[in-house]
């Protein structure tokens, strides 16, 4: 089995995009977003249909975000001025403006599975020994950052607060686009509330974002915080091992793989982020090193197991719950 640079170099054969397919994937997603968003607005449409349209719209936002995420990784549609401006718009619309998203997410890829209290670009994870040395306030903040409600309400905690309000306050010159995203988001929401009413505001604006960011926040959490995940200190860390032992393959139906832009093949993405999302499955099936990896799923018990994990037990080399501490 190949490891290190040899394995990473072997994955490069899958980095070449099909430019026509990239445009089709983007255009189809945007068209469907427009279609189902319109379905949430129409008073003439039966309420159950509008509710269904709202849910599908939220799922489509997840897919649109993954395509935006691939563009930021330089996996698709590079050197296209049109794609650049479309992606700028998607970043603002999805409360993940380019400057803060790219900086924090690139950091995440280069520090995936390292023990950290800061949690830049990811959820903070520390060893039980370090946790016991923290002050009461530091422990509380750490546990709040990893709390299931923080994940479920990622709309407010991660996207509105962390990616936009916090980043703009800390460095308004670097992250002025975070202010633009917040102003745009709340301005459109208020206008929709005033001119279309509360029900339409919920179905067309609030609920799709609430659903999309809850799914996104949980995916980001569980694909690095699961039973069997391995964490390392800086001196013991290796990029390829972080991808294969600290990043999961999330088993889901073909429908959910489509809505999530194949992000379930997350270990492949972390091995080489330049592989387009529509080639991740191909890469996994072609490279034996990528098949025998940790898995997660949407099963309720699996969700509970992942969310209960809080600390790294270095002695037993596993994640543990507070009760186990």
N, C-alpha and C positions, 0 to 999 in steps of 0.2 A: 504494500500500500504506500502510495506517495504521500509525502508530508512537506511542510515548509514551502520554499520557493518552487520546488518541483510541482507540487500540487496546484499552487496558485497559477503558475505558468500554464499548466495543462488546462485550466479553466478559461484561459484567454481565447480559445477557439470559439467560445460561445458569446464573446463580447460584440460581435458584429451585428448591427441592427439591420432589419429590413425597413428602409426608410418609408416605403409605401405603406407597410403594415403599421408602423408607428403612427402615421397620420390617420389611417383608418381607425385604429384603436382610440385615438384622441377624439376624432370627429364623431365617431359613434357614441362615445361616452357623453360628450357635450350635447349632442342631439337628444339623447335619452334624458339627460338632466333637464333640458329645456322642455321636453314633452311632459315629463311627470311633474315638474314644477308648475307648469301651466295647469295640469290636472288638479293641483291643490288649490288653485285660485278660483276656479269656476263654481259659482253658487248653483248653477244649473245641474251640476254633477251630483249624484246621490252621495250623502255623507260617507257611507262605507267605502265608496270608490275613492273619495278624496283622502280618507285615512290611509288606504292602501297605497295611493300615489305618494303620500307623505313618507311612508316607510321605505318605499322603493327609492324615492329621491335621496333619503339618508344613506341607503346602501350605495347608490351611485356616487355620492360624495366621497365615500371611502375609496372607490375605484379611481375617481378623478384625482384624489389626493395621492394615491400610489403612483399614478402616471406623472404627476408633478414631482414627486419624490424621485422617480427615475430620471427625470430631466435634470434635476439638481445634482444627481450623481454622474451626469454626463453619459448616461447609458443610451439615451434616445434624443433625436431631433436637435443635435448640436449644430451650430453655425447657421441657424435659421432665425432671421430677424422676426418673422411672423410667430414662430414657436416661442421665442423669447418673450414677446409681449403678451401672448396668450398665457404663458406660465406666470408672468408677473401678476396678471389679473387673477389667475386661480389662487396664487399664494395670498393675495389680499382677501379674496372672497372666502378662502378656507382658514382665515386667521393664522396663517403660517407664512408671513412675509419672508422674502428670500434671504435677507441679511441674517436674521436670527435663526431661521430654520437651517440654513446651510452651515452656519458656524457651529451650532449646537449638535446637529446631526453628524457632521464630519467628526466632531470630537467623540461622539458616541461610537462610531465605527473604529476609531483608533484607540479606544479605551474600553471596549466591550468586555464585560466580566471582570474588570479590575475593581477591587474593593475601594469604595469611595463614600464619603459622607456628603460631598457637594451635590452629586447627582446631576451634573451638567450633561444635558442630552439624554439622560436616562433616570431611572429611579435609584435613589441612594441605597447602597448595600454595604454593610460593615460586618466584621466578625463579632461573635458574641463577647469576646474579650474586650474589644474596643467599645462595644455598646455599654458594657457594665461600667466603663470609665467615664462615660458621658455624664454631663449634668442632667438634672431632671428636665430642664427646658429643652436641651438638645435631644434627649430621648423622645420627648413628646413630639417635637417637630419631625424627627426621623419617622416615627410611627404614623404621624398624620400624612406625610408624603407617600407612604406605602399603604395607606388605608383603602379598603375597597370602595368607600364613598368618594375618595379622591380620584380613583380610577373611573368609577361609574359617571361621575360628574366632571369628566375631563374637559367638557365644553367650557366650564368656568375656571377650573383649577389649572389645567395645562395650557389651554389655548387662549382664553381671554386674559388670565392673570400672568402665567409664566412666560408665554411666548410674546405677549404684547405689552401689557402694563408694566411688568417688572423689567423687561428688556429696555423699554423706552425710558423709564425712570432712571435706570442705571447708566444708560448711554444714549441720550436722545440724538446725538449726531450720527452715531453708527446705525441706529435703529429707528430712524424717522418713519420708515415704512410701517412700523408697528403702530404708530399713532394713526397713520392713514387707514390701516386695517380696522382699528377700533372705531374710529369716527365713521367710516363707511358702514361697518356692521350695525352699529347702534342707530345711525341715521336711517338706514333702510328699514330696520326693525320698527322704529317709531313711526315712520311714514306708512308702513304697512298696517300697523295697529290703528292709526288714525283714519286711513282712507278705506281699508278693507275690513276692519273689525277684528275682534279678539280671536274668533274661531279661525279665520283665515291666517292671522298672524301665527297662531299655534301650528297649524297644519303646513303652511308654506315656508315659514322661517324658523321658528323655534325648534319644533320637533325633529325635522331632518338633521339639523346641526347637533342636537342633543344625542340622537341615535348614532350619527356618524362619528362623533368625537368619543362617545362611550366605547364603541367598537374599536376605534383606533387606539385609544388609551389602553384598553385591555390587551389588544394584540401586541402592542409595544411592551406591555408588562409581562405577559405570560410567555412570550418567546425568549425571554432572558431570565425569568424567575419561575422555575418549574422543578419538580422533584428530579434530581439527577443533575441539575445545572452545576457547573464547576466555576468557582471564582478564584482569582489569583492576586497576589501582590505584584507590584510592577516588575520585580526582578525575575519572577517565574512566569511571566506572561508571554504568550506567542500568538501572533495574529491568526494563523490557521487553526490552532487548537481552540482559540476563543470562538471561532466560527463553528467548529464541529462538536465541541463538548459543552459550550455555554450558550448555544443558540438552537432552538428547537425547529423541527419540521412539524407544522401544525396540520393535522389530518382534518380535512373538511370535504364537503360534497363539491362536485364540479361547479355547481351554481355559486356557492360561496367562494370558491377559488376565483371565479370570474369577477364577482363583486369586489373581492379584496385584492384584485390584481396580482394573484399568485404570491402574495406576501407570505403565505403559509410555507413556501419553500425558503424560509428565512435564513437557514444555515448556508444555502447556496448563495444568497444575496450577500451575506456577510463574508463569505470567502472571496467573492469578487463582485463588488457593487456596480461594475460596468456592464454586467450581463443584463440585457433588457428583460423586463418582467415576463414577457411572453416566451422567453427561452430558458427560464429557470427550471421548469420541469424537464426539458430536454437535457439540460446539463446534469441534473440529478440522475436521470435514467442512464446517462452515458458514462458516468464516473462512479465506479464501485465505492470509492471512499466516501461518497455523499449519501449512501443508502442506509448504512447501519448507524443511525444518529438518534438522539432523544426525540420523542414526539410529545405533542400536546393535542388537545381537541376541544370542541365546544361542549363536551359532556358536562352536565352540571357538577358532578362530583370532581371532575378534573379542574373545573373553574375554582371550586372551593379550595381544593388542595393547593393550587397555585397562589391564590389570594392569601392563604394562611401563612405562607412562608415569609419570614421576616429577617433572619440572620444567617450568616455563614458560620458553620461549625468547622473550623480548620482541622481540629483533631480527627473528626470522623469524615471530613471531606464531603459535607452535604449541607443543604439549606435546612433550617429548622424553624419551628413555630415558637411563639412566645411561651406556650405551654411546655414545650420541650426544654426551653431555657430554664 
